[in-house]
């Protein structure tokens, strides 16, 4: 009888740096839309995807009056720098 190999453990993602720029429309009718930008670190769970992180950041950016953010820019990159041996020069 062959015993199957145990599943390979999921490697942790590490943290990711994000930048999210979005527009919030003025809900008062004063035509004063505002452009906001936020940045920070997110560490995804083992099964989370890039879209999951975007939705989390998007939801956290809802205006105090319930205005939904209109995405303008989104970047998500691993929060690491190349090792010294990988840097040319």
Number of C-alpha atoms within 10 A of each C-alpha: 3 4 5 6 6 6 6 6 7 8 7 11 13 13 15 18 15 19 15 19 18 19 18 19 18 14 13 8 8 8 9 11 12 11 14 14 14 12 14 12 14 17 15 16 12 12 9 11 11 12 9 13 18 16 12 12 19 18 12 10 21 14 15 7 9 10 14 16 20 15 15 12 11 16 12 17 12 14 13 10 8 7 7 8 7 8 8 5 5
